[in-house]
Amino acid sequence: MLPARSKTVPSTADEAILAEQVEQFQNSGFTVLREVLSAAEVAEVRARLDVRMAAKLTAQLNVAGGQPTIGAGLRVCFQDS
């Protein structure tokens, strides 16, 4: 449907769907685009995301750039009570 991927000109029906998707994005902040990525591309993106999430989960909590984050001290107060 998207010319950059398929190298075809969208039909009137495709243009209507695209306009609806743009409107959904503007109203909701997201839209679902089906069949834009292949299964292999999705698998690659998921693998990269898994690596990044693993790195974040092993990072020191409440520290960013070697400095304590805002609210780091509050966590201790709530855990003690």
C-alpha positions in Angstrom: 0.0 0.0 0.0 2.8 2.5 0.8 4.5 3.6 -2.4 8.0 3.6 -0.9 7.7 -0.1 -0.1 5.6 -1.4 -3.0 6.7 1.1 -5.7 3.1 1.4 -6.9 0.6 4.3 -6.8 -2.0 3.8 -4.0 -5.6 3.3 -5.2 -8.4 5.6 -4.1 -9.4 3.0 -1.5 -5.8 2.7 -0.3 -5.6 6.5 0.0 -8.8 6.5 2.1 -7.3 3.9 4.5 -4.1 5.9 4.7 -6.0 9.0 5.6 -7.9 7.1 8.3 -4.6 5.8 9.7 -3.2 9.3 9.8 -6.3 10.6 11.6 -6.0 7.7 14.1 -2.4 8.6 14.7 -3.2 12.3 15.2 -6.1 11.5 17.6 -4.5 8.6 19.5 -0.8 8.9 19.1 -0.5 5.6 17.4 -1.8 3.5 14.5 -1.5 -0.1 13.5 0.1 -0.7 10.1 -0.4 -4.3 9.1 1.9 -6.2 6.7 4.4 -3.3 6.5 7.3 -5.4 7.9 8.1 -8.9 7.0 8.2 -11.7 9.7 12.0 -11.6 9.4 12.1 -7.8 10.0 9.8 -8.1 13.0 12.0 -10.9 14.4 15.1 -8.7 14.0 13.4 -5.7 15.7 12.3 -7.9 18.6 15.8 -9.3 19.0 17.3 -5.8 19.1 14.7 -4.7 21.6 15.4 -7.8 23.8 19.1 -6.8 23.9 18.3 -3.2 24.8 15.7 -4.2 27.5 18.2 -6.7 29.0 20.8 -3.9 29.3 18.3 -1.6 30.9 17.2 -4.2 33.4 20.7 -4.9 34.5 21.6 -1.2 34.8 21.8 0.3 38.3 18.4 1.4 39.4 17.8 5.1 40.3 21.0 6.2 38.5 21.3 7.9 35.1 24.7 9.0 33.7 26.3 8.2 37.1 24.1 10.6 39.0 21.1 9.8 41.2 17.8 10.3 39.6 15.0 12.5 40.9 13.0 10.7 43.5 15.6 8.0 44.2 15.5 8.8 47.9 11.8 8.5 48.0 12.0 4.8 47.1 13.8 4.1 50.4 11.2 6.0 52.5 8.3 3.9 51.0 10.2 0.6 51.4 10.9 1.2 55.1 7.3 1.8 56.0 
